[in-house]
Amino acid sequence: MKGIPNLTTALNVPLLKLEQVCLNKQHEIEHWFRSKWHKNTPPFYGSVDLRNSGYKLTPVDMNLFPGGFNNINPEFTSLAVQAINSLMERYCPNTKKILLIPENHTRNQAYLKNVYTLNFILEQAGIETVIGSLSPEITEPTVIDVMDGVVMTYYPIKRENNRIKTIDGFDPCTILLNNDLSSGKPTILENLEQSLLPPLHAGWYMRKKTNFFTEYDKVCEEFAQLVDIDPWQINAYFDIATGLDFSSSTGLEELAKKIDVIIDKIKLKYIEHNITETPYVVVKANNGTYGMGIMTIKSGDEILSINRKSRNKMAVVKDGQVVSDVIIQEGVHTFEKIEDSFAEPVIYMMDYSVIGGFYRIHPEKQDNENLNSTGAKFIPLSFACKCLPDDKNIDERCCPPNRFYTYSVIARLALLASSVELETYK
C-alpha cells in the first residue's frame, strides 16, 4: 500500500471500537456533515492536531492559518486543488488573482517550503498567485531562497483606497492569509473591498483556544448522540485560568486548584472505562501556535514547584506575546508509534474537505509529552484507497478497512466547531 506509514500500532491491531463505529455509521455521518455545511461556512483551510490513545481520539489544537503544507503527501495535491476550485466557485467565482500573505519570518526554511507548496497548489488551481509581505524588512521585491536553487519573490504591499496591491501593481481579487496575526490586527488589511480569507477575526490576537473547545463540546455532544458513543471518547476536558504572570508566579495557586479538579474528573473516567494509565493535563497559552507556551503537569503541586526557567518559557510566546491566560486541557496519551517514536496525526482541510496530513513524530518524547517541539519529524500520511469507505465489492487484500476514516471524521468535527467559533467573533 504505497504511501501509507508503517505504524507500529494502528495498522497492526484489530479495528478499534471507535473506528468500527465510524465505519459502520458512515452513511449517517456523511449525511449529518452535509446538513451541517448547509448551515455553517467552513474556514478556507485548517489543520487539526489529533491524539489517539486507543480508547479515545480527540483534537488537541486547531490552526486556521496552517503551515506544513510541504509535509503533506504530494500525491494528494489534486484533492487540495479540487477543494479550492469548489470553494472559489461557491464564494469567489470571479477570482483570477490571489495575493498570498505569509508570516513575516523569511529565514525558517521549513516554513518557506510551506509557502512554496501553498503557492504551487493555488497555481495548480488556475489562480495567478503572488506573495505579498507585511514585514517592514521587505521594502522592495525580494528573492528568497527556498531550497536547492528554488526561489520565491516576496513583494511589499501598499493600500490604494480600499484595495491592497503589490508595490509593482499586482491587483488581486482575493487575499489569502497564511499569517496567524499573533502580534495583532494589521491596519492595512482592515475594511477592504477585496475578499480576505480567512477573515481578520480568525487571527490569534482575537481567537482563544477555550472558545474553540467550547464550541467543540457542543458539536461532540450532538455527534455522540448520532453514533451512540460516550462524547468523552472524542473530547478532552478543559478549563481556563486567567490573570496569570508566570515570571512572578502570580495566579499559580488558582491554576493549581483547577488542574487538580480536572485531574480528578479524568480519574473518574479512567475508572469508568477501566483505564490504568496515569492522568495528566497540558497547560498551554490560550492563543498561538508553534508549540510554544506548553507544559505537561500531573498535579497542582507540580505547577507550584516549577523552576524559573520553566516559568520563563511559559511567560512569553510567539511574537513576544505575554501569556496571561491558559487553557488547562486533559492530556491524551498517544499509543501510535512510527520508527519506534511516538506519533500523532495532523489532518489538513480546505473548505469542508480533508486533503491529507502527516504524522508528527519525536524520537525523544514519551507518550504523554508535547511532540510539537524542536526535533520533531514529519511523515506524510495517505488515506487507504480512498477517504470514504465503500462496503461493496472491496477486495480486502488490496483495500483493507480504512484505518484513517475516523481521523477525517474527528478532524471535520473540529472544522465544524471552528466555523461556529468564527461567527462568535463577528
Helices and strands as residue ranges (DSSP letters): H 17-24, H 26-39, E 45-52, E 57-63, G 69-71, G 74-76, H 77-91, E 97-102, H 109-124, E 128-133, E 142-147, E 150-160, E 163-166, E 174-178, G 187-189, E 195-197, G 200-202, H 209-227, G 231-234, E 238-241, H 252-272, E 281-285, E 294-297, H 300-304, H 308-315, G 318-320, E 326-330, E 337-338, E 341-350, E 353-362, E 377-381, H 405-425
